[in-house]
Amino acid sequence: VRPDTRDEDAWIAAVSRRFGASPRVLLGPGHDAAVVAFDGREVVLKTDTVVDGVDFRLEACGPRAAGRKALAVTASDLAAMAATPRACVVSAVLPPGVTFETFDGIAAGLADAAEETGCEVVGGDTSVAPGPLVITVSAIGEPGPAGVVGRRGARPGDALSVTGALGGSILGRHLTFRPRLAEAQVLASERIPRAMMDLSDGLSTDLPRLCAMSGVGADVEAARVPIHPDAVRAGGARSPLEHALHDGEDFELLLAHAPLEVEALAALAARGVTLHRIGTVTAAAGEVRLLRDGRATPLERGGYDHLARTGP
Amino acid sequence: VRPDTRDEDAWIAAVSRRFGASPRVLLGPGHDAAVVAFDGREVVLKTDTVVDGVDFRLEACGPRAAGRKALAVTASDLAAMAATPRACVVSAVLPPGVTFETFDGIAAGLADAAEETGCEVVGGDTSVAPGPLVITVSAIGEPGPAGVVGRRGARPGDALSVTGALGGSILGRHLTFRPRLAEAQVLASERIPRAMMDLSDGLSTDLPRLCAMSGVGADVEAARVPIHPDAVRAGGARSPLEHALHDGEDFELLLAHAPLEVEALAALAARGVTLHRIGTVTAAAGEVRLLRDGRATPLERGGYDHLARTGP
């Protein structure tokens, strides 16, 4: 049986089987990053790619913003694992005729993000090929003292929370967001997240992934979803709530955790972390629902699927 | 002053300055891979990209060969550092309309190379964008007991050697080559290489890079350059020697080392490593010469330069 070509996750799951799973791989596909046993240590390893015309528009945003985003999206995945970025390497595929100014602008943006995140750029590779600008940043990170956090530990009854308001990031935040590294460290230091990920493809696409890895379901309460002002400004066919549920690239953290008393939430806020509870983990494996006006409906995936427009 | 846009190295050197150099970076730009201090260990980190139409022709070679090459070129850089590959992550930018068979074929090739090299595939990222297939493999490696080998240690009077015959790899070896990981381990275990790299862009392009990092020059003896049968078969405007000197993608190791007696060379051969001495390191910093019929002429760069066809 062929996997459904409209589903990125299915394609990736199908080919992941080719790569086995040795004892050296502590966490593999399905999490925000891999964790590898290395010379008596754990290395968190992640690659992420941004492409002109898909993840940014070079002509509109300029090379510096593109370079910054390329590194920031990778750092965000390390944040999702509660890991601290240490170093990265960058691969760039440049369109023919690229100017040195563009190349240098990309480097400047990478340097900006490296300084912000502590993820030093230590090497790279450059190609020229007809097609859009492609920037891939691959990083190593170090687990915090409490270890890494994957997507597997959510339990029925857990609270589901996000670290910030959602929706409408296309208006600009998808370029300027700050990876939630500090927030992840605070949360991990209190051993709060049982499962965590960053919201890159939209809540309605990403939450089912976390649920699948943990073997649980989720109820999202519509009235609790923090709606970003950009989700209202974005307009179009989607309502503000729909923007918050389905838009990609919020790069906020989504986590499952034991419900917290108000004092604990206030203590987190004092350390710079505001948790917005959006729902509850359920035992109904694979069932992700939206609760609204006393009714529960399936939360359909409305996020970005890289492979949704491909296939024979 | 703008860097010469016809020179990939100049562009990269110009932007590398943006990335500083912290004590955490033990070896940075200019070597085959970076070496980073990580939680009391050393991690060798490398990214390399292959692009359809530049590094392979997907229609001709098929996805499995492309996937295999993507991982093998990165593993070859780790070999050049005398490091052992441990794990990698893969980013693929797929052309619109890509079939699952192609996607799966790439994965099969990656799995082939992972098994050959011990560099396990532990994660990845997939995008779809108009343009050629792009595959980036980013790997971590572990230094051997004798530590990593960079490009900096060549000394005047050292022998220059390669691990195999050169030229004409375009006829097929550029897809099927075996990264010289075992050879590098044998050489490093005997502490033979003072400086080492893999030949990816052609001897005449790569040797000056090693010389620049070591602050030395080199004399290459034309009659000693091992010419691969493919360099003869390749034909065209280049002579067999020119193919051996200038063609890219041999993926043999080039190393500088103290001259070896025949007994030492025989002992290496018994362990599977044939060193072909091609010349001598000189004190004439930056001067790379070809000695032929009693005459010395500058060895002009004739290898592949990704940025040679770009610029304003």
Interface residues (C-beta under 8 A of the other chain):
Chain A: R2 P3 T5 E8 W11 I12 A14 V15 R18 F19 G20 S22 R24 V25 G28 P29 H31 A33 A34 V36 F38 D39 G40 R41 V43 L45 K46 T47 D48 T49 V51 D52 G53 V54 D55 R86 A87 C88 V89 V90 S91 V93 L94 P96 G97 V98 T99 F100 F103 D104 A107 A108 L110 A111 A114 E120 V121 V122 G123 G124 D125 T126 S127 V128 A129 P130 G131 P132 V134 T136 S138 I140 E142 H306 L307 R309 T310 G311 P312
Chain B: R2 P3 T5 E8 W11 I12 A14 V15 R18 F19 G20 S22 R24 V25 G28 P29 H31 A33 A34 V36 F38 D39 G40 R41 V43 L45 K46 T47 D48 T49 V51 D52 G53 V54 D55 R86 A87 C88 V89 V90 S91 V93 L94 P96 G97 V98 T99 F100 F103 D104 A107 A108 L110 A111 A114 E120 V121 V122 G123 G124 D125 T126 S127 V128 A129 P130 G131 P132 V134 T136 S138 I140 E142 H306 L307 R309 T310 G311 P312
